[in-house]
C-alpha cells in the first residue's frame, strides 16, 4: 500500500493504473497506440499478471483504454474518457496548465451552477438547507484559509446535492478535487467579506424558494469570483463571459 500525491492510500494495482493513466493523460501513450503486451508490462512495472489485469480493468472502466481481439489494448481518444471520474480528474490536474484548467472550470460552472441553485430553490428539503447553512457558517468562522476552502467546497457541494437530481450529484463529487485549486487561490485575497455576503445571498434565495433569485445570485457570485482570480493571477485567468442577462512517466517500476 502507498499514498499518492492526494494523500489517498492506494493498493498496488491502483498504483499501476495511476502510472499508466498518468502516461495516457500526458500523451506519453497516444490515442490509438497499443500498450505493451501484458507480460512486457509485468516486466516493466515489476508486478504480477493479476495486478496488471486489474489495472487494465480499472483504466477500461474509466474509458481510457479498450481491448480487442488481435489488436491488443489500445488508448481510446480523449472524448471517450470519463472526465468527471475522480482519478481522471486527478491525473489531468497533475499535468494541466493552470490558466487553461481554470478557464475550463469556470466555463462548466457558468453553464451548470446557476441552474443547480435554481433547482435547489425548488427541490431542497430542510436537511439540504441546513447543510448549506452549516457550510456558510464554517466559512464565516474559519480560522485560516484551509478551513475557509473546506467550507467553501462544502457550500457548493451542498447546493448540487440539494437539487435532489442524481444527474447533478457527480458534479458535486468532483468539486472535492477540481475546485480546491481555484478556491485555494481565491482564499488568499482581501475580498472575503464580499464573497461571504454573496454566498449568503445565494443561501437566502434558496431558503426563500426563489429560483430565479438563486440563479441570479449564483451568476453574480461566479462573475465576481472569476474577477478575483484574474486579479490574483495577475491577469492570467480569463474566464468566458457570462450569458446575456447574468449579473512521473507511465512505465516506471511500481514501489510496493
C-alpha positions in Angstrom: 0.0 0.0 0.0 1.1 3.6 -0.5 -0.1 7.1 -0.5 -0.3 9.2 -3.7 0.1 12.9 -4.0 -3.5 13.5 -2.8 -2.8 11.6 0.4 -5.0 8.6 -0.6 -4.0 5.1 0.3 -3.7 3.1 -2.9 -3.0 -0.6 -3.4 -0.6 -2.0 -6.0 -3.0 -2.4 -8.9 -4.3 1.1 -8.3 -0.7 2.4 -8.4 -0.2 0.6 -11.7 -3.3 2.2 -13.0 -2.0 5.6 -11.8 1.3 5.1 -13.6 -0.3 4.1 -16.9 -3.3 6.5 -16.6 -1.0 9.5 -16.0 1.1 8.5 -19.0 -2.0 8.4 -21.2 -3.2 11.8 -19.9 0.2 13.3 -20.5 0.2 11.9 -24.1 3.1 9.5 -23.5 0.9 6.8 -24.9 -1.1 8.4 -27.7 -4.7 7.7 -28.7 -4.9 4.6 -30.9 -1.5 3.4 -29.8 -1.2 -0.1 -28.3 0.0 -0.6 -24.8 2.9 -3.1 -24.3 1.8 -6.7 -24.1 0.7 -8.0 -20.7 3.9 -9.8 -19.9 6.0 -6.8 -21.0 4.0 -4.6 -18.6 4.7 -7.1 -15.8 8.4 -6.8 -16.5 8.5 -3.1 -16.9 6.5 -2.4 -13.7 7.8 -5.4 -11.8 4.4 -6.7 -10.8 2.3 -9.8 -11.4 -0.1 -10.6 -14.2 -3.2 -10.3 -11.9 -2.0 -6.8 -10.8 -1.7 -5.7 -14.5 -5.0 -7.2 -15.4 -6.8 -5.5 -12.6 -5.1 -2.2 -13.5 -6.3 -2.6 -17.1 -9.8 -3.3 -15.9 -9.7 0.0 -13.9 -8.5 2.0 -16.9 -11.0 0.4 -19.2 -13.8 1.4 -16.7 -12.6 5.0 -16.9 -12.8 4.9 -20.7 -9.0 5.3 -21.3 -8.4 2.0 -23.0 -10.1 -0.8 -24.8 -9.1 -4.3 -25.7 -9.9 -6.0 -29.0 -9.0 -9.4 -30.3 -5.9 -9.4 -32.5 -5.3 -5.7 -32.0 -4.4 -5.7 -28.3 -5.1 -3.0 -25.7 -5.2 0.5 -27.2 -5.7 4.0 -25.8 -9.1 5.5 -26.6 -9.5 9.1 -27.8 -9.9 11.8 -25.1 -13.6 12.2 -26.0 -14.2 8.7 -24.7 -12.6 9.3 -21.3 -14.7 9.6 -18.2 -13.5 13.2 -17.4 -15.6 13.5 -14.2 -14.1 10.3 -12.8 -12.1 11.3 -9.6 -8.9 9.6 -10.8 -9.1 11.0 -14.3 -9.6 14.5 -12.8 -6.6 14.0 -10.5 -4.4 12.9 -13.4 -5.5 15.8 -15.5 -4.9 18.3 -12.7 -1.4 16.9 -12.2 -0.3 17.9 -15.7 -2.7 20.7 -16.6 -1.8 24.3 -17.4 -3.4 26.3 -14.6 -4.7 29.0 -16.8 -6.4 26.6 -19.2 -7.7 24.5 -16.3 -9.3 27.5 -14.5 -10.9 28.7 -17.8 -12.5 25.4 -18.4 -13.6 25.0 -14.8 -15.4 28.4 -14.9 -17.0 27.6 -18.2 -18.5 24.5 -16.6 -19.6 26.4 -13.5 -21.2 29.2 -15.5 -23.2 26.6 -17.5 -24.3 24.5 -14.6 -24.1 26.1 -11.2 -26.8 28.9 -11.6 -29.2 26.3 -12.8 -28.3 24.0 -9.9 -29.1 26.8 -7.5 -32.4 27.5 -9.2 -33.4 23.8 -9.0 -32.2 23.6 -5.4 -34.5 26.5 -4.5 -37.4 24.4 -5.7 -36.3 21.0 -4.5 -34.3 21.4 -1.3 -35.5 19.9 1.9 -34.9 21.1 5.4 -31.8 19.0 5.7 -30.4 20.4 2.4 -30.9 24.0 3.6 -29.3 23.0 6.9 -26.2 21.6 5.1 -25.9 24.8 3.1 -26.2 27.0 6.2 -23.7 24.9 8.1 -21.1 25.3 5.3 -21.7 29.0 5.2 -21.2 29.2 9.0 -18.0 27.4 8.6 -16.8 29.9 6.0 -17.7 32.8 8.4 -15.9 31.3 11.3 -12.9 29.8 9.5 -9.7 30.4 11.4 -7.4 30.1 8.4 -7.5 29.8 4.6 -7.5 26.0 4.6 -10.7 25.9 6.8 -12.3 28.5 4.6 -11.6 26.5 1.5 -13.1 23.3 3.0 -16.3 25.1 4.0 -16.5 26.9 0.6 -16.3 23.5 -1.2 -18.9 22.1 1.2 -21.2 25.0 0.4 -21.2 24.4 -3.3 -21.4 20.7 -3.0 -24.5 21.1 -0.8 -26.2 23.1 -3.4 -25.7 20.4 -6.1 -26.9 17.8 -3.7 -29.9 19.9 -2.8 -31.2 19.7 -6.4 -32.3 16.1 -5.5 -31.3 15.2 -9.0 -28.8 12.4 -9.2 -27.5 13.6 -12.5 -26.1 16.7 -10.8 -24.5 14.7 -8.0 -21.4 13.7 -9.9 -20.6 17.3 -10.3 -20.8 17.8 -6.6 -18.5 14.8 -6.1 -15.9 16.2 -8.5 -15.8 19.5 -6.6 -13.6 17.9 -3.9 -10.8 17.6 -6.5 -11.5 20.2 -9.2 -12.4 23.3 -7.2 -9.8 23.0 -4.5 -7.1 24.7 -6.6 -9.1 27.7 -7.6 -10.6 28.1 -4.1 -7.2 28.0 -2.5 -6.0 30.8 -4.8 -9.1 32.9 -4.1 -8.9 32.4 -0.4 -5.7 34.5 -0.3 -7.4 37.7 -1.4 -8.9 40.6 0.5 -12.4 40.1 -1.0 -13.7 37.6 1.6 -16.3 39.9 3.2 -18.0 40.5 -0.2 -17.7 36.8 -1.1 -19.4 35.8 2.2 -22.2 38.3 1.5 -22.7 36.8 -2.0 -22.7 33.2 -0.6 -25.3 34.3 2.0 -27.4 35.8 -0.8 -27.4 32.5 -2.6 -28.4 30.6 0.5 -31.2 33.0 1.4 -32.7 32.8 -2.2 -32.7 29.0 -1.9 -34.3 29.1 1.5 -36.9 31.5 0.2 -37.7 29.1 -2.7 -36.8 31.9 -5.1 -35.5 30.0 -8.1 -34.7 33.0 -10.3 -33.2 34.9 -7.4 -30.9 32.0 -6.6 -29.9 31.7 -10.3 -29.0 35.5 -10.4 -27.2 35.5 -7.1 -25.1 32.5 -8.2 -24.3 34.1 -11.5 -23.1 37.2 -9.7 -21.0 35.2 -7.2 -19.3 33.4 -10.1 -18.7 36.6 -12.1 -17.0 38.2 -9.1 -15.1 35.0 -8.2 -13.7 35.0 -11.7 -12.7 38.6 -11.4 -11.0 37.9 -8.1 -9.0 35.1 -9.6 -8.0 37.2 -12.5 -6.6 39.8 -10.2 -4.8 37.3 -8.0 -3.3 35.6 -11.0 -2.1 38.9 -12.4 -4.4 38.9 -15.3 -3.7 35.4 -16.5 -7.1 33.9 -15.8 -9.6 35.0 -18.4 -12.9 33.2 -18.0 -15.6 33.3 -20.6 -18.3 36.0 -20.5 -21.5 35.2 -18.6 -24.6 34.6 -20.7 -26.6 37.7 -21.6 -28.6 38.9 -18.6 -26.4 37.2 -16.0 -25.4 39.9 -13.2 6.3 10.8 -13.4 6.4 8.5 -16.6 3.9 5.8 -17.1 6.1 2.8 -17.2 8.3 3.0 -14.1 8.6 0.0 -11.8 6.0 0.1 -9.0 7.1 0.8 -5.5 5.2 -1.6 -3.2 
